[in-house]
Amino acid sequence: MAAERLVVVGGDAAGMSAASQARRLRKPGELAITAFERGHFTSYSACGIPYWVGGDVDGPEALIARTAEEHRARDIDLRMRTEVTELDLDRGRVRVRELDNGGRESWAGFDKLVLATGARPRRPRLPGIDAPGVHGVQTLDDGQALLDTLDASSGRRAVVVGAGYIGVEMAEALIRRGYAVTVLEQSAQPMSTLDPDMGALVHEAMCDMGIETVCGTAVTGVLTDTEGRARAVTTGDAEYPADVVVLGMGVRPETTLAAAAGLPLGESGGLLTDLAMRVRGQEHIWAGGDCVEVLDLVSGRTRHIALGTHANKHGQVIGANVGGGYAVFPGVVGTAVSKVCDLEIARTGLLERHARAAGLRFVTATVEATNRAGYYPGARPMHVKMLAELRTGRLLGTQIVGREGAGKRVDIAAVALTAGMTVEQMTALDLGYAPPFSPVWDPVLVAARKAAGAVRAAGA
């Protein structure tokens, strides 16, 4: 009896987690696994690239969880530098092109297919945007190209376009390398993943760190020198000199192949799946990672959230189902944490605009507290904002901006959101206390108590 054929498109977190889990559950003679990856690296941490660039970690080897050779030793036929260019679902095959072998093309048949094509950086069509010296940061190849530019540059001026997670992390990395950094952001405040009032705290802190942060401005192009290299970034009324330009404007799902094959896509362009991560309407096709939309447990809608944590979980679920087991991915609450220098930034659940879009009525509560007992050395301010649903008091979202110990406190709210707790119920949570770690009333509980009071007042 011939082995069943599994083809995986994409060799990073979701794809190789799926392949590895399927291999654990199915013997080589039962399941033949072939994976295609167009880049030079597999199973790596893209989230670690800013810290590699900034010199905090060595790379790229330090960021690779499992090499191609290690996957092959586990009887997974991983083919690097091989791009899938077409899905032929009617015939159960994919067209592939070998990027380092003169572009030779061939077909590979499958019985089961996993799409883990990831996401691609947003890169607006502007004059000079593709000039040498302008870098996106999505893959280890991107990180190496940026480092090559930094090493070759004699100047020390950098412009980061976009002040989301990647933008602020890259700003820190460049500061650590001795660059004068300007961050340009189209929104009114940095970190559009926060509400504007919380983003304003980030803006103030970045300016205090010496990072010139210009918000409410749209980039119109990149100017080049006589050799065609980037020399400045332009906005409507200003010009910012740059020896290197880093794009940090977020990502969108890479679903070009899926769209061409007629597979279902959501509002953000991500693939739509069921709870088993099977593509909707397809019996033998699964998808996971940054190319999919997933259920938001708070709003009840699907969302595109590109995070390695989700991608690895998707891969585990897919691999279990492909391998003959059963697993589901129930959804997310939208938890994320980042930092710029010593400022920690975290959020989970809905922002105000998300809650309004979902038709929810809510109250907000914002508190300023300290990360440890006020009398204990090193106590620093921390701001916590909560959204709670009117009448029910259900927690809808939490945002935190502060110094050491602030960011990971968001996990308390993430658990509460997943459990469907009210802010009143949160006030009774038995959290750990000692002066070096928290005031007697943890800032998260102080915010919950204030939000509970706002719910009661609104219902009076």
C-alpha positions in Angstrom: 0.0 0.0 0.0 1.4 3.4 -1.1 2.2 5.9 1.6 -0.2 8.9 1.9 1.4 12.1 0.7 1.5 15.3 2.8 2.8 18.5 1.2 3.6 21.5 3.4 4.0 24.9 1.8 6.2 27.0 4.0 9.0 25.9 6.3 8.8 28.1 9.3 6.8 27.8 12.6 3.3 26.6 11.5 4.4 24.5 8.6 7.3 22.6 10.3 5.4 22.2 13.5 2.6 20.6 11.5 5.0 18.3 9.7 6.9 17.3 12.9 3.7 16.6 14.8 2.3 14.5 11.9 5.5 12.6 11.7 5.3 11.7 15.4 1.9 10.3 14.9 2.4 8.5 11.6 5.1 6.1 10.6 7.3 6.9 7.6 5.8 4.1 5.6 2.3 5.4 6.3 2.9 9.1 5.5 5.4 10.7 3.2 6.0 14.3 4.1 7.5 16.9 1.7 7.9 20.5 2.7 8.9 23.4 0.5 10.6 26.6 1.7 11.7 29.4 -0.6 14.1 31.0 1.8 17.5 30.0 3.2 16.3 29.2 6.8 13.7 27.0 8.4 12.0 26.9 11.9 13.4 30.2 13.0 12.2 33.1 15.3 11.4 36.1 13.2 10.5 37.8 16.5 14.2 37.7 17.5 15.4 39.7 14.4 15.4 43.1 16.1 17.4 41.7 19.0 19.9 40.1 16.6 20.3 43.5 14.8 20.7 45.3 18.1 23.4 42.9 19.2 21.5 41.3 22.1 21.7 37.8 20.6 24.0 36.2 18.1 22.5 35.1 14.8 21.2 33.8 12.7 22.0 30.4 14.1 20.8 31.4 17.6 17.3 32.1 16.2 16.9 28.7 14.4 15.0 26.1 16.5 15.6 23.3 14.1 17.8 23.1 10.9 16.8 21.6 7.6 19.2 18.7 8.3 17.5 18.0 11.6 14.1 17.9 9.9 15.4 15.6 7.2 16.9 13.3 9.9 13.3 12.9 11.1 12.2 11.7 7.6 10.7 15.0 6.5 11.7 15.8 2.9 12.4 19.5 3.4 13.4 21.2 0.2 15.0 24.7 0.7 15.1 27.5 -1.8 12.1 25.9 -3.5 9.0 28.1 -4.2 5.5 26.8 -4.7 4.1 28.9 -7.6 0.7 27.2 -8.2 -1.9 25.1 -6.4 -3.8 22.6 -8.7 -6.5 21.4 -6.3 -8.4 19.5 -8.9 -5.5 17.2 -9.6 -4.0 17.3 -6.1 -0.6 18.8 -7.0 1.5 21.9 -6.6 3.9 23.4 -9.1 7.3 24.2 -7.6 10.3 26.2 -8.9 13.9 25.6 -7.7 15.3 29.0 -7.1 19.0 28.0 -7.0 18.8 25.5 -9.9 18.1 27.7 -12.9 14.5 28.0 -12.1 13.7 24.4 -12.9 10.0 23.6 -12.4 8.1 20.4 -11.6 4.9 19.2 -10.1 4.5 17.4 -6.7 1.4 15.5 -5.9 -0.4 15.4 -2.5 -3.2 13.7 -0.7 -3.2 16.2 2.1 -2.0 19.8 1.9 -0.9 22.3 4.5 -0.6 26.0 3.6 1.7 27.9 5.9 2.8 30.7 3.6 3.1 33.3 6.3 2.8 37.1 5.8 4.5 39.7 3.8 5.6 43.2 5.0 3.5 46.1 3.9 5.5 48.0 1.3 3.7 50.9 -0.3 4.3 51.8 -3.9 6.3 55.0 -3.4 9.2 56.6 -5.3 12.5 55.0 -4.2 10.9 52.4 -1.9 12.9 49.6 -3.5 16.2 51.5 -3.5 19.3 49.9 -1.9 19.3 50.8 1.8 15.6 50.4 2.3 14.8 47.2 4.3 11.8 45.3 5.4 12.3 43.0 8.4 10.3 39.7 8.0 12.8 36.8 7.5 16.3 36.0 8.6 17.4 36.8 5.0 16.0 40.3 5.6 17.8 40.6 8.9 21.1 39.6 7.3 20.6 42.1 4.4 20.0 44.9 6.9 23.1 44.0 8.9 25.1 44.1 5.8 23.9 47.6 5.0 24.6 48.8 8.6 28.1 47.3 8.5 28.9 48.9 5.1 27.4 52.3 6.0 29.7 55.2 7.1 26.8 57.3 8.3 24.8 57.0 11.5 21.3 58.2 10.6 18.3 55.9 10.4 14.7 56.4 9.6 12.1 53.9 10.7 8.8 54.1 8.8 6.0 52.9 11.0 5.7 52.8 14.8 4.1 49.4 15.4 5.7 46.5 17.2 8.4 46.0 14.6 9.0 49.8 14.2 9.6 50.5 17.9 11.7 47.3 18.3 13.9 48.3 15.3 14.2 51.8 16.6 15.7 50.4 19.8 18.0 48.1 17.9 19.3 51.0 15.8 19.8 53.2 18.9 21.8 50.4 20.4 24.0 50.4 17.3 24.8 54.1 17.8 22.4 55.5 15.2 20.4 58.7 15.4 16.9 57.4 14.8 13.8 59.1 13.5 10.5 57.2 13.5 7.7 58.4 11.1 4.2 57.2 11.9 1.0 58.0 9.9 -1.3 57.6 12.9 -1.8 60.3 15.6 0.3 58.2 18.1 2.8 55.4 17.9 1.6 51.8 18.6 -1.8 51.9 16.9 -2.4 48.5 18.6 -3.1 50.7 21.6 -5.8 53.3 22.1 -4.5 56.8 21.4 -4.3 57.9 25.0 -2.0 55.0 25.8 0.0 55.5 22.6 0.6 59.0 23.8 2.5 57.6 26.8 4.7 55.6 24.4 5.3 58.7 22.2 6.5 60.7 25.2 8.8 58.0 26.4 10.4 57.5 23.0 11.1 61.2 22.7 12.7 61.1 26.2 14.9 58.3 25.0 16.2 60.5 22.2 14.2 58.8 19.4 12.7 61.5 17.2 9.1 60.4 16.8 7.0 62.2 14.3 3.3 61.2 14.2 0.4 62.2 12.0 2.6 62.3 8.9 2.6 60.2 5.7 5.7 59.2 3.9 5.7 60.3 0.2 8.9 58.7 -1.0 12.6 57.9 -0.6 15.2 60.1 -2.1 18.4 58.5 -3.5 22.0 59.6 -4.1 23.9 59.5 -7.3 24.6 55.8 -6.9 20.9 55.1 -6.4 21.1 54.4 -2.7 18.6 55.8 -0.1 19.7 59.1 1.3 16.5 60.6 2.8 12.8 59.9 3.4 10.2 62.6 2.4 6.8 63.5 3.9 4.4 66.1 2.7 6.4 69.0 4.1 9.7 67.6 5.4 12.8 65.6 4.5 14.6 63.3 6.9 18.2 62.3 6.1 18.8 58.6 6.2 21.8 56.3 5.7 19.4 53.4 6.2 15.6 53.1 6.1 13.7 50.3 7.9 10.0 49.6 7.0 7.9 48.7 10.0 4.4 49.2 8.7 3.0 45.8 9.7 2.2 42.7 7.5 -0.6 41.2 5.6 -1.4 37.6 5.0 0.5 36.0 2.1 -2.4 34.3 0.4 -1.6 34.9 -3.3 -1.6 31.2 -4.0 -4.7 30.5 -2.0 -6.6 33.3 -3.7 -5.6 32.1 -7.2 -6.9 28.6 -6.2 -10.2 30.0 -5.1 -9.8 29.2 -1.4 -12.0 31.3 1.0 -10.4 34.5 2.4 -11.6 36.8 5.2 -11.8 40.6 5.4 -8.0 41.0 6.0 -7.2 38.6 3.2 -6.3 35.7 5.5 -7.5 32.2 4.9 -10.6 31.1 6.7 -10.5 27.8 8.6 -12.6 25.8 11.0 -11.5 25.0 14.6 -9.4 22.1 13.4 -7.5 24.6 11.1 -9.0 22.9 8.0 -9.6 25.4 5.2 -13.4 26.0 5.0 -15.0 23.9 2.4 -12.0 21.6 1.9 -11.6 18.1 3.3 -7.9 17.6 2.8 -6.4 21.2 3.1 -5.3 22.8 6.3 -3.8 26.3 6.9 -2.0 28.0 9.8 0.3 30.7 10.9 0.4 34.3 9.6 -1.6 33.5 6.5 -4.9 32.7 8.3 -7.6 34.6 10.2 -8.7 33.2 13.6 -11.6 33.6 15.9 -11.4 36.5 18.4 -13.0 35.1 21.5 -14.0 38.5 22.8 -15.7 40.0 19.8 -16.8 36.8 18.1 -15.3 37.9 14.8 -12.3 36.6 12.8 -9.0 38.6 13.0 -5.6 38.4 11.4 -2.9 38.4 14.2 0.6 37.5 13.0 2.4 36.0 16.0 4.8 33.1 16.4 2.9 31.8 19.4 -0.2 31.3 17.4 1.7 29.8 14.4 3.3 27.1 16.6 -0.1 26.2 18.1 -1.7 26.1 14.7 1.0 23.7 13.5 0.5 21.4 16.5 -3.3 21.3 15.8 -2.8 20.7 12.1 -0.2 18.0 12.7 -2.5 16.2 15.1 -5.4 16.2 12.7 -3.3 15.2 9.7 -1.6 12.5 11.7 -4.9 10.9 12.6 -5.6 12.4 16.0 -7.9 15.2 16.9 -7.2 18.8 18.1 -8.8 22.2 17.8 -7.6 25.8 18.0 -10.4 27.6 19.9 -9.3 31.2 19.1 -7.4 34.1 20.6 -7.9 37.2 22.8 -5.2 39.2 21.0 -2.4 39.3 23.5 0.9 41.0 22.5 3.8 42.5 24.4 6.8 44.5 23.2 9.3 47.0 24.4 11.4 50.0 23.3 14.5 50.4 25.5 13.2 50.1 29.1 9.5 50.8 28.3 7.3 47.8 28.2 4.1 47.9 26.1 1.3 45.3 26.3 -2.3 44.7 25.3 -4.9 42.0 25.2 -8.5 41.9 24.1 -10.3 44.8 22.3 -9.3 48.4 21.8 -12.1 51.0 21.9 -12.4 51.1 18.2 -12.7 47.3 18.1 -15.4 47.3 20.7 -17.4 49.9 18.8 -17.0 48.0 15.5 -18.4 44.9 17.2 -21.4 46.8 18.5 -20.4 46.6 22.1 -21.2 49.3 24.7 -18.5 49.7 27.3 -16.9 51.8 29.9 -13.1 52.5 30.4 -10.9 52.9 33.4 -7.3 54.1 33.5 -5.1 54.0 36.5 -1.5 55.0 37.3 0.3 52.8 39.9 3.8 51.5 40.4 5.4 48.2 39.4 6.3 47.4 43.0 5.6 48.8 46.5 6.1 52.6 46.3 8.7 52.5 49.1 10.7 49.7 47.6 13.8 50.9 45.6 13.3 51.0 41.8 9.5 51.6 41.9 8.4 53.0 38.6 5.1 54.3 37.2 2.8 52.0 35.3 -0.4 52.9 33.5 -3.2 50.3 33.1 -6.3 50.8 31.0 -9.3 48.5 31.0 -12.5 48.2 28.9 -15.5 46.5 30.5 -18.9 45.8 28.9 -21.8 47.9 30.2 -24.4 46.0 32.4 -22.5 42.7 32.4 -19.1 44.1 33.5 -17.4 41.5 31.3 -13.7 42.4 30.7 -13.2 43.4 27.1 -9.6 44.5 26.9 -6.5 45.7 28.8 -3.5 47.8 27.9 -0.4 48.4 30.0 2.5 50.8 29.5 5.3 50.9 32.1 8.8 49.9 33.1 10.2 46.7 34.4 7.5 44.1 35.4 4.7 45.9 33.5 4.5 44.0 30.2 3.9 40.4 31.4 1.1 41.6 33.8 -1.0 41.5 30.7 -1.2 37.8 31.0 -3.5 38.2 34.1 -6.0 40.0 31.8 -5.5 37.5 29.0 -6.5 34.6 31.3 -9.5 36.6 32.6 -10.6 37.3 29.0 -10.3 33.7 28.0 -12.4 32.7 31.1 -15.0 35.3 30.3 -14.5 37.0 33.7 -16.1 40.2 34.8 -14.0 43.1 36.2 -15.8 42.6 39.5 -14.6 39.0 39.6 -11.1 40.1 38.8 -10.9 42.2 41.9 -10.9 39.0 44.0 -8.0 37.3 42.1 -5.4 35.9 44.5 -2.3 37.3 42.9 1.2 37.0 44.3 2.4 39.9 46.5 5.8 41.0 47.9 7.1 44.5 47.9 9.9 43.9 45.3 7.2 42.7 42.8 4.0 44.6 43.4 2.1 46.9 45.7 -0.4 45.3 48.0 -3.0 46.1 45.4 -1.6 45.0 42.0 -2.1 47.7 39.3 -4.2 45.2 37.3 -6.5 44.8 40.3 -6.7 48.5 40.9 -7.8 49.0 37.3 -10.3 46.2 37.6 -11.8 47.8 40.7 -12.1 51.2 39.1 -13.7 49.6 36.0 -16.1 47.7 38.2 -17.1 51.0 39.8 -17.6 52.6 36.4 -19.9 49.7 35.4 -22.0 50.2 38.5 -22.1 53.9 38.0 -23.2 53.6 34.4 -26.1 51.2 35.4 -27.3 53.5 38.3 
